[in-house]
Amino acid sequence: MAVTAQDIEAALREALAPQQLQVIDDSHQHIGHAGAGEGSHFTVRITSERFAGLRGVARHRLVYHALASLMPAGIHALAIQARSPDEAN
């Protein structure tokens, strides 16, 4: 079973309590590329208090940690835009 944007959204909401969250399935843009398939490429735009005071790599680690159980199900690529609430305003 392929990972869906809804699966990713649920995991991120539970782990990071975001004020804003958008998950976009970009898989259709990568047909024919290595690792491509249904539910394989996503863009995540997330704003969470958990990112305050953290640099980009630490923020990405939090997102990957939240999605750890979904990664083996076929997520090949994530484009992550992670901001604190102060940065979003």
ABEGO torsion letter per residue (X at the ends): XBBBAAAAAAAAAAAAGBABBBBBBAAAAABGBBGBEBGABBBBBBBBAAABGBBAAAAAAAAAAAAAAAAAAGBABBBBBBBBAAAAX
